[in-house]
Amino acid sequence: MKEQFFIDIEVSDSLSETLQNLVDTKRAETGSHNVFIQNVIPLGDIRFTVILEVVQEIY
């Protein structure tokens, strides 16, 4: 099953660190390591919308 999450963020330090923290948090929440950043849309200097894709396999 695939799900998409749209998350608005503000970056104060590093965009890559912020994105990695976001992925790690979503992996912990869902219990799945199949969490990917599908797209990052800039909304200004420090604001972005991140589209995450989460794949959860049901056995």
Wavefront OBJ file of the C-alpha trace (Angstrom):
o trace
v 0.000 0.000 0.000
v 1.365 3.420 -0.961
v 0.533 6.619 0.860
v 1.586 10.197 0.238
v 2.052 12.840 2.883
v 2.289 16.568 2.168
v 4.263 18.319 4.907
v 5.042 22.036 5.140
v 8.396 22.803 6.757
v 10.586 25.787 7.610
v 14.331 25.283 7.434
v 16.535 27.090 9.919
v 19.801 25.195 9.340
v 20.438 22.596 6.679
v 17.747 21.418 4.262
v 19.336 17.968 3.988
v 19.414 17.505 7.785
v 15.802 18.647 8.069
v 14.717 16.211 5.346
v 16.651 13.337 6.930
v 15.014 14.035 10.312
v 11.620 14.104 8.615
v 12.235 10.723 6.943
v 13.579 9.188 10.176
v 10.551 10.421 12.120
v 8.097 9.059 9.545
v 9.945 5.710 9.508
v 9.609 5.478 13.289
v 5.904 6.408 13.126
v 5.014 3.904 10.410
v 7.422 1.109 11.295
v 8.510 0.960 7.654
v 11.898 1.748 6.136
v 10.222 2.341 2.765
v 9.867 6.108 3.246
v 11.015 8.245 0.344
v 11.062 11.928 -0.494
v 9.096 12.207 -3.708
v 9.377 15.964 -4.197
v 10.447 19.173 -2.448
v 8.592 22.313 -3.530
v 10.089 25.683 -2.532
v 7.594 28.212 -1.183
v 10.043 30.953 -0.301
v 13.523 31.394 1.128
v 13.147 28.964 4.039
v 9.711 27.373 3.489
v 9.093 24.151 1.565
v 6.364 21.600 0.962
v 7.723 18.061 1.106
v 5.898 15.151 -0.499
v 6.744 11.875 1.228
v 5.860 8.478 -0.159
v 5.424 5.634 2.312
v 5.173 2.044 1.111
v 3.835 -0.464 3.614
v 3.750 -4.081 2.507
v 1.149 -6.343 3.987
v 2.010 -10.017 4.148
l 1 2 3 4 5 6 7 8 9 10 11 12 13 14 15 16 17 18 19 20 21 22 23 24 25 26 27 28 29 30 31 32 33 34 35 36 37 38 39 40 41 42 43 44 45 46 47 48 49 50 51 52 53 54 55 56 57 58 59
